[in-house]
């Protein structure tokens, strides 16, 4: 261990007791200083040497406060960690210090009769989904990493996922009802945010407060079915998927459209897809499965697979191949693939597709995730696969997308602002000024913030 790591471990142990929850093994610290940043070849190069000094695993708000108080006194940076399933280096400490691993704060406190889950940040989303369904509820939206991802990590660094086609993203429609946050001050406070105030903290990567308690709105549970529909062309597949996604008659949780040959990369489920065609993955109300089959066949599609959905242990679990899990399977197939995060204009989306394909051909494969915007309009979001050659070409792809009206949240930069989820009203920045004036929380991740003199740069 380094001298700083030894000193930190001693002082943290004195504060938290000899509980075995101050971790100093270099291998363990390195592992818990990582997320899935390597999805981006740019971030892989920039972040692969970054590591914390020690890891602390608190079990209570009191221990979080004690840890932050000590680190404030010592002027040591703190980077909070959920489950490490993020893809943007949110949980990677740029300046060493303490990695605050909240995995042990994993209690579901209540699911209220009104359908609000009250829980600690380390609760796994899959565990919450399973518990909610035993009480007649389910998550509004969740990432494809649902089995491992934590609720706190999702709030701090996620945006949407399965369910977003019906219920919008995590920051829409009052899905996050309230949260409590511990501040980084001489005497750390617990501050409750509710209503619009939650946006001060959401998707700030733990750079302006540590989330310790969450109130998350659920929806009534539905009996779902999984379905794979294939079409000979992407144009036909997109037309059909758009018609289902935008028609309120259909009760759906997932509508994902893949240009060929993306589905051929899903090696474990090759028997459930049409590898040489464009595929659509659906989670549709079981009562509508036969109607969906008939609708697809009427326009030239065919159902490759359709069956009742048995929850997160279903085999196959089609959601494991959607959203950014698609990128994972593509990288496993060919390490030159990476991805972008795009939003297409519903009115001109086909023209935008044509211009991208004309310019980049097979180096830009379309992967569409329909989701409801905050205004209630269902839009063709996208996580296209793009072939990486150089950073310059990647940036040129991003610039071209934006020039034709395709929005891009850039997943190849390691800061809140550049990732495209920073709020234009600057409430996240203002919260950081109030709650972390010396820039000790995940320093370097909110680049517009100028710390006080003498703080971590």
C-alpha positions, 0 to 999 in steps of 0.5 A: 500500500501507498503511504496515503492508503495506509494512513487512510485505512488507519484513520477510517478503521478508527472511525468505523471500527475493526469491521473488515469493511475498510478494504486495502488489498490492491487487487480488491481496491483496483476491482472496485475502482472500475466499471464498464468504461472499456465499452469506449476505447477512448475511456479505456485508454484514459481511465485504465490506470486510475484507482482509489487508495482504499474502499469503504463499505458502510452499512448505515447513513451514520457510517456514510456521514462519519466517512465523509466527515473524516475525508473532509478533514483530511481533504481526501476525495471520495468516489461513490460506487453502486454496482459498477455496471455503468459504462462511462467511468462514473465510478472511477476515481480520477484523484485516488482517495476513498471509494465509497462502496454502497453495496451493503446498504441494500435494504428494501424498507417498504413498498407502500400501498400506493406503489412506491418503493422505499429503499437503500441505494445498494438494493439491486434492481432485480431484487426490487423488481422481484419483490415488487411483483410479489405485491402486484407492482413492477419497476417503471423502467430498468437497465439491461443490467437489472440483475446486478445494477443497484438502485442508487447507481441507476439514479446516479448514472443511468437514464432509462431502459426496459419499460421506457417505451411506456413510462419514459426515462428515470427522470420523467413523470415523477418516477423518482419521488424523493431521495435523501443525500449526505453532503460533503461538509465539515459536518455532513448533513442528510438533506431530503429532496422531493418533487422537482428538487430530485433533479438537483441530484439525479445523474450527477455521478455522485459528484454533488451528494451521496444518495442514501435513501430512495422513494421510487414510483412503481406501476401495477404488474402486468403478465408479459410475453416475450416475442421475437419478430423478424423482417427481411429488411430493416425498413420493414422492421422499423416500420412495424416496431414504430407502429407498435411503439407509438400506438397506445392500444399495445401494452408493451415494456420493450420494443427494440429493433436491430439491423442485421447482422446484429442479432447474429452476435447474440451467440447464446440465443442464436436459435431464437433469432433470425440471424440474417434478418432484422429482428425486433424484441418485444415485451408485450402483454401476454393477452396481446401476443396472438394479435401481435403475431397476426399484425406482424404476419400481415405486413410480411414479418414472422414470429421466430419466438413467442412465449410467456415471460417468467420474470428475470429468470426467464430462459431466454431473457431477451432483455439481456440483449437489448439497450447497452447489453447489445454493445457488450455482445457486439464487442464479444463478437468483434472488439472493434465495435463501440457505440453511440447514444442517439435520439432521432427525430420521429418526423425525419427519422427515415431520412436520417437513417438513409444519410447515416447509412450512405455515409458510413455503411456497415460501420454504423449499424442501427439499434433502436430503443423506443422510449417515451419522452418527457412530453409524452411523445414516443421517440426512436432512441438509439444505441447504434453500433459504430466501428472504431478506427480512430478517435478523430473518426469517432468524433466526426461521426458524432459531429455528422449525427448532430449536423443532420439533427440526430442528438448524441449523448457522448459516451466517450467522455468522462464528465457529466456535461459532455455525456449529454444528461447535464441539465441546462438549468444548472441545478446539479452544479448549484447543488454541488456548490452547496453540498460539496464546496471543496470539490471532494466528491468524484472530482473531475467529473463535473468540469464546469465546477470551479472548486474553492481555493485549496481543494482537489482540482 
